[in-house]
Amino acid sequence: MKKIVFVGLFLAAIIASPAQKNWFVGGTASIGYVDNFTFTFEPQFGYEITDRWAIGTGLGLTLVSDNYGYYNTTTVVGIAEPFVRFCAWHNERLFLDLKA
């Protein structure tokens, strides 16, 4: 598992290198348990058209496991999320994006 995480971070660093500054990689991962177990993994890839506008997509997977008495159900949902992003404000360390 450590090797997979390391390779993923290494590839993200290569893609986000200054030589290819128009492409970006990001995403979300979450694990939760309230009434049921949920796991979400959604990497996002995109291209900066200008310094303010970007387009991209997120492709992900959500797993929900429910326990109702004797019944155990597991639901897997695929996620496809194309987006347009506008950078309203930024400096060297912080930024404010609007995403639709």
N, CA, C and O atoms as a DFTB+ gen file, in Angstrom:
400 C
 N C O
     1  1       0.831      -1.196       0.000
     2  2       0.000       0.000       0.000
     3  2       0.871       1.254       0.000
     4  3       0.553       2.237      -0.669
     5  1       1.979       1.214       0.758
     6  2       2.857       2.380       0.798
     7  2       3.460       2.659      -0.572
     8  3       3.649       3.815      -0.952
     9  1       3.763       1.592      -1.314
    10  2       4.340       1.779      -2.643
    11  2       3.343       2.437      -3.591
    12  3       3.719       3.283      -4.403
    13  1       2.070       2.047      -3.488
    14  2       1.039       2.626      -4.354
    15  2       0.878       4.113      -4.056
    16  3       0.790       4.922      -4.979
    17  1       0.838       4.479      -2.775
    18  2       0.712       5.889      -2.388
    19  2       1.926       6.675      -2.865
    20  3       1.787       7.782      -3.384
    21  1       3.128       6.100      -2.688
    22  2       4.340       6.777      -3.112
    23  2       4.356       6.997      -4.626
    24  3       4.695       8.085      -5.089
    25  1       3.991       5.972      -5.395
    26  2       3.964       6.097      -6.855
    27  2       2.932       7.140      -7.277
    28  3       3.192       7.925      -8.190
    29  1       1.756       7.162      -6.625
    30  2       0.744       8.163      -6.945
    31  2       1.225       9.578      -6.679
    32  3       1.008      10.470      -7.499
    33  1       1.876       9.796      -5.542
    34  2       2.410      11.124      -5.227
    35  2       3.535      11.505      -6.188
    36  3       3.648      12.663      -6.592
    37  1       4.355      10.537      -6.546
    38  2       5.444      10.796      -7.487
    39  2       4.907      11.210      -8.855
    40  3       5.404      12.163      -9.455
    41  1       3.888      10.492      -9.350
    42  2       3.294      10.849     -10.641
    43  2       2.613      12.207     -10.585
    44  3       2.690      12.971     -11.547
    45  1       1.951      12.522      -9.484
    46  2       1.321      13.839      -9.338
    47  2       2.371      14.943      -9.357
    48  3       2.142      16.006      -9.934
    49  1       3.522      14.702      -8.730
    50  2       4.594      15.704      -8.724
    51  2       5.167      15.908     -10.123
    52  3       5.492      17.032     -10.507
    53  1       5.290      14.829     -10.878
    54  2       5.806      14.957     -12.244
    55  2       4.835      15.727     -13.122
    56  3       5.242      16.608     -13.880
    57  1       3.542      15.397     -13.022
    58  2       2.539      16.069     -13.850
    59  2       2.439      17.542     -13.485
    60  3       2.234      18.380     -14.363
    61  1       2.581      17.874     -12.200
    62  2       2.438      19.253     -11.753
    63  2       3.757      20.021     -11.791
    64  3       3.857      21.091     -11.191
    65  1       4.769      19.501     -12.482
    66  2       6.070      20.165     -12.531
    67  2       5.957      21.477     -13.312
    68  3       5.040      21.641     -14.118
    69  1       6.882      22.410     -13.078
    70  2       6.819      23.705     -13.770
    71  2       6.900      23.601     -15.288
    72  3       6.422      24.499     -15.980
    73  1       7.483      22.545     -15.825
    74  2       7.568      22.409     -17.275
    75  2       6.197      22.172     -17.898
    76  3       5.982      22.473     -19.071
    77  1       5.272      21.630     -17.109
    78  2       3.922      21.377     -17.602
    79  2       2.923      22.091     -16.702
    80  3       2.012      21.459     -16.167
    81  1       3.079      23.374     -16.531
    82  2       2.304      24.090     -15.522
    83  2       0.830      24.268     -15.869
    84  3       0.065      24.693     -15.003
    85  1       0.394      23.966     -17.091
    86  2      -1.003      24.143     -17.445
    87  2      -1.890      23.004     -16.983
    88  3      -3.106      23.181     -16.906
    89  1      -1.336      21.849     -16.674
    90  2      -2.108      20.698     -16.204
    91  2      -2.087      20.647     -14.684
    92  3      -1.095      21.033     -14.066
    93  1      -3.176      20.174     -14.072
    94  2      -3.169      20.010     -12.622
    95  2      -3.864      18.718     -12.219
    96  3      -4.702      18.187     -12.948
    97  1      -3.501      18.229     -11.047
    98  2      -4.056      16.998     -10.480
    99  2      -4.446      17.293      -9.048
   100  3      -3.698      17.950      -8.323
   101  1      -5.591      16.822      -8.638
   102  2      -6.048      17.002      -7.261
   103  2      -7.049      15.919      -6.936
   104  3      -7.067      14.873      -7.586
   105  1      -7.873      16.152      -5.949
   106  2      -8.919      15.180      -5.659
   107  2      -9.300      15.123      -4.208
   108  3      -8.861      15.933      -3.392
   109  1     -10.136      14.140      -3.898
   110  2     -10.656      13.949      -2.555
   111  2     -10.661      12.472      -2.208
   112  3     -10.833      11.610      -3.070
   113  1     -10.472      12.205      -0.942
   114  2     -10.645      10.858      -0.403
   115  2     -11.234      11.017       0.992
   116  3     -10.802      11.876       1.759
   117  1     -12.221      10.188       1.318
   118  2     -12.822      10.283       2.647
   119  2     -13.310       8.921       3.113
   120  3     -13.691       8.065       2.314
   121  1     -13.287       8.747       4.426
   122  2     -13.805       7.552       5.086
   123  2     -14.683       8.033       6.224
   124  3     -14.294       8.932       6.970
   125  1     -15.865       7.447       6.368
   126  2     -16.760       7.881       7.439
   127  2     -17.630       6.753       7.955
   128  3     -17.876       5.760       7.269
   129  1     -18.089       6.931       9.180
   130  2     -19.023       5.975       9.758
   131  2     -19.939       6.713      10.719
   132  3     -19.480       7.200      11.752
   133  1     -21.218       6.805      10.402
   134  2     -22.232       7.326      11.312
   135  2     -23.254       6.223      11.524
   136  3     -23.230       5.555      12.558
   137  1     -24.140       6.019      10.583
   138  2     -25.060       4.883      10.615
   139  2     -24.575       3.771       9.692
   140  3     -24.994       2.621       9.826
   141  1     -23.703       4.109       8.767
   142  2     -23.144       3.136       7.843
   143  2     -21.725       3.555       7.472
   144  3     -21.321       4.696       7.695
   145  1     -20.987       2.622       6.909
   146  2     -19.606       2.872       6.498
   147  2     -19.606       3.442       5.088
   148  3     -20.256       2.891       4.200
   149  1     -18.882       4.542       4.868
   150  2     -18.742       5.113       3.528
   151  2     -17.271       5.351       3.223
   152  3     -16.486       5.714       4.098
   153  1     -16.925       5.143       1.987
   154  2     -15.570       5.399       1.497
   155  2     -15.694       6.061       0.134
   156  3     -16.400       5.552      -0.736
   157  1     -15.021       7.187      -0.066
   158  2     -15.063       7.914      -1.342
   159  2     -13.642       8.210      -1.794
   160  3     -12.805       8.648      -1.004
   161  1     -13.382       7.970      -3.057
   162  2     -12.090       8.286      -3.669
   163  2     -12.374       8.923      -5.021
   164  3     -12.979       8.290      -5.887
   165  1     -11.941      10.185      -5.214
   166  2     -12.235      10.902      -6.451
   167  2     -11.041      11.755      -6.875
   168  3     -10.918      12.897      -6.430
   169  1     -10.166      11.230      -7.720
   170  2      -9.104      12.072      -8.270
   171  2      -9.674      13.033      -9.304
   172  3     -10.654      12.722      -9.983
   173  1      -9.052      14.205      -9.419
   174  2      -9.485      15.207     -10.388
   175  2      -8.298      15.610     -11.261
   176  3      -7.174      15.750     -10.779
   177  1      -8.569      15.792     -12.543
   178  2      -7.559      16.184     -13.505
   179  2      -8.097      17.375     -14.283
   180  3      -9.290      17.444     -14.580
   181  1      -7.216      18.309     -14.611
   182  2      -7.700      19.465     -15.343
   183  2      -6.614      20.189     -16.095
   184  3      -5.432      19.854     -16.012
   185  1      -7.045      21.191     -16.832
   186  2      -6.159      22.010     -17.649
   187  2      -6.495      23.476     -17.426
   188  3      -7.656      23.874     -17.511
   189  1      -5.469      24.281     -17.138
   190  2      -5.651      25.720     -16.958
   191  2      -5.603      26.394     -18.325
   192  3      -4.564      26.415     -18.983
   193  1      -6.730      26.938     -18.736
   194  2      -6.807      27.622     -20.023
   195  2      -6.075      28.962     -19.935
   196  3      -5.260      29.288     -20.798
   197  1      -6.370      29.735     -18.885
   198  2      -5.660      30.978     -18.583
   199  2      -5.276      30.924     -17.117
   200  3      -5.460      29.894     -16.468
   201  1      -4.741      32.021     -16.582
   202  2      -4.415      32.015     -15.151
   203  2      -5.661      32.121     -14.276
   204  3      -5.558      31.958     -13.060
   205  1      -6.827      32.388     -14.844
   206  2      -8.088      32.475     -14.094
   207  2      -9.069      31.342     -14.388
   208  3      -9.854      30.985     -13.509
   209  1      -9.054      30.763     -15.588
   210  2     -10.028      29.755     -15.997
   211  2      -9.369      28.393     -16.165
   212  3      -8.250      28.275     -16.664
   213  1     -10.109      27.354     -15.724
   214  2      -9.647      25.977     -15.890
   215  2     -10.842      25.066     -16.144
   216  3     -11.958      25.351     -15.710
   217  1     -10.597      23.975     -16.846
   218  2     -11.611      22.945     -17.065
   219  2     -11.023      21.608     -16.644
   220  3      -9.806      21.425     -16.657
   221  1     -11.887      20.680     -16.273
   222  2     -11.383      19.376     -15.871
   223  2     -12.507      18.418     -15.556
   224  3     -13.680      18.698     -15.806
   225  1     -12.129      17.289     -15.006
   226  2     -13.101      16.278     -14.620
   227  2     -12.592      15.515     -13.409
   228  3     -11.389      15.381     -13.188
   229  1     -13.531      15.027     -12.648
   230  2     -13.233      14.138     -11.537
   231  2     -13.883      12.794     -11.821
   232  3     -15.057      12.730     -12.184
   233  1     -13.129      11.733     -11.659
   234  2     -13.644      10.379     -11.846
   235  2     -13.434       9.646     -10.531
   236  3     -12.305       9.557     -10.047
   237  1     -14.490       9.128      -9.953
   238  2     -14.336       8.544      -8.643
   239  2     -15.226       7.370      -8.364
   240  3     -15.950       6.877      -9.228
   241  1     -15.148       6.934      -7.118
   242  2     -15.846       5.758      -6.655
   243  2     -16.298       5.989      -5.221
   244  3     -15.521       6.452      -4.387
   245  1     -17.556       5.665      -4.937
   246  2     -18.084       5.733      -3.571
   247  2     -18.614       4.357      -3.191
   248  3     -19.345       3.729      -3.958
   249  1     -18.242       3.896      -2.005
   250  2     -18.679       2.605      -1.492
   251  2     -19.443       2.846      -0.199
   252  3     -18.922       3.483       0.716
   253  1     -20.677       2.343      -0.110
   254  2     -21.511       2.490       1.086
   255  2     -21.900       1.098       1.550
   256  3     -22.431       0.302       0.774
   257  1     -21.635       0.803       2.823
   258  2     -21.982      -0.497       3.389
   259  2     -23.004      -0.287       4.496
   260  3     -22.729       0.403       5.477
   261  1     -24.202      -0.891       4.338
   262  2     -25.286      -0.758       5.318
   263  2     -25.472      -2.065       6.072
   264  3     -25.361      -3.147       5.495
   265  1     -25.754      -1.958       7.362
   266  2     -26.060      -3.124       8.184
   267  2     -27.450      -2.947       8.760
   268  3     -27.656      -2.120       9.649
   269  1     -28.409      -3.720       8.261
   270  2     -29.774      -3.685       8.765
   271  2     -30.097      -5.050       9.348
   272  3     -30.570      -5.933       8.633
   273  1     -29.850      -5.231      10.622
   274  2     -30.158      -6.515      11.257
   275  2     -29.337      -7.628      10.653
   276  3     -28.111      -7.633      10.759
   277  1     -30.005      -8.570      10.023
   278  2     -29.321      -9.711       9.417
   279  2     -28.839      -9.428       8.004
   280  3     -28.127     -10.246       7.421
   281  1     -29.215      -8.281       7.442
   282  2     -28.890      -7.961       6.061
   283  2     -27.693      -7.029       6.001
   284  3     -27.659      -5.996       6.669
   285  1     -26.732      -7.400       5.209
   286  2     -25.585      -6.533       4.934
   287  2     -25.608      -6.202       3.453
   288  3     -25.517      -7.102       2.619
   289  1     -25.726      -4.948       3.120
   290  2     -25.731      -4.535       1.717
   291  2     -24.571      -3.595       1.460
   292  3     -24.221      -2.776       2.310
   293  1     -23.989      -3.714       0.308
   294  2     -22.901      -2.841      -0.102
   295  2     -23.269      -2.249      -1.454
   296  3     -23.609      -2.978      -2.386
   297  1     -23.200      -0.940      -1.557
   298  2     -23.524      -0.232      -2.789
   299  2     -22.275       0.478      -3.285
   300  3     -21.595       1.160      -2.519
   301  1     -21.979       0.320      -4.552
   302  2     -20.839       0.988      -5.173
   303  2     -21.384       1.935      -6.235
   304  3     -22.175       1.536      -7.090
   305  1     -20.955       3.192      -6.175
   306  2     -21.442       4.216      -7.103
   307  2     -20.240       4.835      -7.809
   308  3     -19.268       5.229      -7.164
   309  1     -20.312       4.918      -9.132
   310  2     -19.286       5.599      -9.908
   311  2     -19.619       7.075     -10.033
   312  3     -20.787       7.451     -10.130
   313  1     -18.599       7.899     -10.031
   314  2     -18.781       9.350     -10.077
   315  2     -18.027       9.903     -11.291
   316  3     -16.852       9.593     -11.489
   317  1     -18.698      10.711     -12.093
   318  2     -18.058      11.463     -13.173
   319  2     -18.497      12.912     -13.002
   320  3     -19.690      13.215     -13.053
   321  1     -17.545      13.796     -12.800
   322  2     -17.866      15.177     -12.462
   323  2     -17.047      16.150     -13.304
   324  3     -15.984      16.583     -12.859
   325  1     -17.504      16.512     -14.509
   326  2     -16.813      17.557     -15.261
   327  2     -17.053      18.919     -14.607
   328  3     -18.115      19.158     -14.031
   329  1     -16.064      19.808     -14.699
   330  2     -16.217      21.112     -14.053
   331  2     -15.492      22.207     -14.812
   332  3     -14.595      21.960     -15.618
   333  1     -15.923      23.436     -14.519
   334  2     -15.262      24.663     -14.960
   335  2     -14.910      25.423     -13.697
   336  3     -15.743      25.550     -12.800
   337  1     -13.693      25.930     -13.613
   338  2     -13.240      26.615     -12.410
   339  2     -12.747      28.024     -12.757
   340  3     -12.028      28.223     -13.737
   341  1     -13.149      28.992     -11.933
   342  2     -12.718      30.386     -12.081
   343  2     -11.974      30.784     -10.818
   344  3     -12.499      30.623      -9.716
   345  1     -10.772      31.295     -10.958
   346  2      -9.976      31.739      -9.816
   347  2     -10.284      33.215      -9.559
   348  3      -9.849      34.086     -10.313
   349  1     -11.032      33.487      -8.497
   350  2     -11.457      34.851      -8.186
   351  2     -10.325      35.675      -7.578
   352  3     -10.222      36.875      -7.831
   353  1      -9.462      35.022      -6.762
   354  2      -8.371      35.736      -6.100
   355  2      -7.269      34.755      -5.777
   356  3      -7.544      33.615      -5.401
   357  1      -6.006      35.181      -5.919
   358  2      -4.891      34.314      -5.525
   359  2      -3.659      35.149      -5.228
   360  3      -3.477      36.246      -5.757
   361  1      -2.818      34.591      -4.362
   362  2      -1.470      35.102      -4.175
   363  2      -0.544      33.888      -4.212
   364  3      -0.923      32.857      -4.768
   365  1       0.651      33.974      -3.642
   366  2       1.593      32.860      -3.755
   367  2       1.157      31.622      -2.985
   368  3       1.503      30.510      -3.385
   369  1       0.403      31.774      -1.890
   370  2       0.063      30.625      -1.052
   371  2      -1.425      30.309      -0.963
   372  3      -1.792      29.160      -0.720
   373  1      -2.278      31.290      -1.151
   374  2      -3.706      31.088      -0.984
   375  2      -4.466      31.436      -2.260
   376  3      -4.007      32.237      -3.074
   377  1      -5.639      30.821      -2.419
   378  2      -6.454      31.144      -3.574
   379  2      -7.922      30.913      -3.235
   380  3      -8.254      30.149      -2.329
   381  1      -8.788      31.585      -3.976
   382  2     -10.222      31.434      -3.842
   383  2     -10.784      31.075      -5.217
   384  3     -10.733      31.871      -6.154
   385  1     -11.325      29.847      -5.314
   386  2     -11.860      29.364      -6.581
   387  2     -13.363      29.250      -6.523
   388  3     -13.933      28.961      -5.471
   389  1     -14.009      29.477      -7.657
   390  2     -15.430      29.220      -7.839
   391  2     -15.535      28.092      -8.855
   392  3     -14.990      28.187      -9.954
   393  1     -16.234      27.029      -8.489
   394  2     -16.286      25.835      -9.322
   395  2     -17.723      25.478      -9.643
   396  3     -18.574      25.472      -8.754
   397  1     -18.005      25.182     -10.900
   398  2     -19.352      24.768     -11.308
   399  2     -19.273      23.508     -12.133
   400  3     -20.301      22.995     -12.575
